[in-house]
Amino acid sequence: MMTYPKPIDDQSYLINSSNHKSLQQTAKTDPNNFWLDIAKRLEWMNFPTIAGNWQFQKPVSIKWFEDGLLNVCTNCVDRHANVTPDKTAIIWVDDQGKTPTHISYAQLFKEVNAMAFSLKELGVKKGDRVIIYMPMIPEIAYAMLACARIGAIHSVVFGGFSSESLSGRIQDCGAKVVITANEGLRGGKTVPLKANVDTALLQAPQVEKVFVINRTSAHVPMVAGRDIVYVPNYAQVVTPEPMNAEDPLFILYTSGSTGKPKGVLHTSGGYLTYASLTHQWIFDVQENDIYWCTADAGWITGHSYVVYGPLANGATTVMFEGIPNYPNPDRLWQIIDDLKVSIFYTAPTAIRSLMQAGDEWLETSSRKSLRLLGSVGEPINQEAWEWYFHKVGNENCRIVDTWWQTETGGIMMTPLAGVHNLKPGSATQPFFGIQPALLDDLGKEIDSNPAEGNLSVKSSWPGQMRTVYGDHSRFEDTYFSQFPGYYFSGDGARRDADGDYWITGRVDDVLNVSGHRLGTAEIETAATMDHSIIETAVVGFPHPIKGEGIMIFAIPGAHVTHSDDELKAIIKQTIRTQIGPIASPDAIHIVKGLPKTRSGKIMRRILRCIAKSEFEKIGDVSTLADPTVVEHIIEVFSAKK
């Protein structure tokens, strides 16, 4: 396996060879004092005397800094507005690529206070739930922070979700206020946000007020007595609500492929401590950095690494309304040059998409300002990693390939730029204080290296979710029942001879082929080792001999001239070489795209339905980035069946 050496001068990094071992040792041997010391990075009304207080056996209970008092908004806004009022907090880049908007910490303070005052005027108080259904504009951050200021619990719903998805979330958390926009803009197209809210509220009449922010000039119907056009009132300053560290901060619903979405609940003190720490130490964020995470605030990455982590650290964070390939596939690279972005954090899906567009779109930019790159959301295949390193970063940038989940609140595994050798596709090592374990199917820890098993964690950390909102038994059953005494991530992983971790994908994405367990992620990675194939998705299907067969949906590169039959032969040979004959696919379909949500997640449930010819079970595809791709895949599948 190719590795990339440590930088020669790693002492310039916040975490380097001089301090890494001592921090690691303290976190392991004296976690209570380690985390209490880390908590000093926040501003507390009452500093805690207790760090972690938790048990993973039923009844599961998780608490951090439970005798501490603080306000999350104060930590993200007020303290920086007082010390560095003129520093840019947020740089907003709109969908159309006009002049970026720079928002200082002083201006952020004004805007958040105005929003908080308006919410209080409506009677929103500590503990009330507020739904935020908005485009990626500065007001989405204002709304989140305003809720935190007054102690309301926000739940951001991604603007690409349908009215049905929105309604279900409103009903589940019992929200009484919705904050939205008349329309959203994404890739040059409008998104009917207010219309979706109106439809959603037909099934959720408990909502009392709807705040509407005018993103465009379009007029939308307004319900008298319920709907209010938001006009900020800058005359008032709202006193931050004192919050116990264990008071809820937000609910974020996971959009699972099946079943009712889970309301992941995160609390105030532990979550912010962990988001702040991981953001600064993993991305090596220093005073003059321009930091850009491309995630939407509707996802946990947007919460932790666009809004809360960066602002808690007094950093400059970029918010982007658009999409990577609009108006052209050099959009991200142009923004990096224009803003002199030094730290860039994005998803493998975006990387592969831009790689597929061709290297010529990189040549319109220099990207010389970059010094650190990050990857998030799924395991990154080696081909995409190499392109990211060699082409995007010009071989000058370390890559932090991060593994974590909505449920973990922050990054759990990652290489540290100033410490670790980099291995393309490896999440490398656990972050400070994180104790992973690989378990066999009987729940026994596998201590040897190399090893492969169910990725679990055997001790708590401050950013850990506390419960599923309104359903603690589901929380216990989902994460703690299969392997009592451990938090089970649902992912599989392998640990190599060096002790570095490789995420192999969801264990429910494991195929059982002739009695052999094969991870879909491993097969997908192998299939893209050849430069002809940009991205693949692997699913199982009933096989009369093997029990379960392997079906691959593959996207070729933009400039590939091979025929479909030639591409299939390449894929088969590559997989046989990388994994072995046991993983040789039974069916391959060459397609132009995959069914993805607007966040880039592949909806493998849809592909499984197609693989089984159960087209009637596909259901609603309106939340996909391109719903027409499903029809295309069905046509390809049916023609080759």
Secondary structure, 3 states (H helix, E strand, C coil): CCCECCCCCHHHCCCCCCCHHHHHHHHHHCHHHHHHHHHHHCCCCECCCCCEEEECCCCCEEEECCCCEECHHHHHHHHHHHHCCCCEEEEEECCCCCCCEEEEHHHHHHHHHHHHHHHHHCCCCCCCEEEEECCCCHHHHHHHHHHHHHCCEEEECCCCCCHHHHHHHHHHHCCCEEEEECCEEECCEEECHHHHHHHHHCCCCCCCEEEEECCCCCCCCCCCCCEEECCCCCCCCCCCCCEECCCEEEEEEECCCCCCCEEEEEECHHHHHHHHHHHHHHCCCCCCCEEEECCCCCCHHHHHHHHHHHHHCCCEEEEECCCCCCCCCCHHHHHHHHHCCCEEEECHHHHHHHHHHCHHHCCCCCCCCCCEEEECCCCCCHHHHHHHHHHHCCCCCEEEECECCHHHCCCCECCCCCCCCECCCCCECECCCCCEEEECCCCCECCCCCEEEEEEECCCCCCCCCEECCCHHHHHHHHCCCCCCCEEEEEEEEECCCCCEEEEEEHHHEEEECCEEEEHHHHHHHHCCCCCEEEEEEEEEEECCCEEEEEEEEEECCCCCCCHHHHHHHHHHHHHHHCCHHHCCCEEEECCCCCEECCCCECHHHHHHHHCCCHHHCCCCCCECCCHHHHHHHHHHHHHC
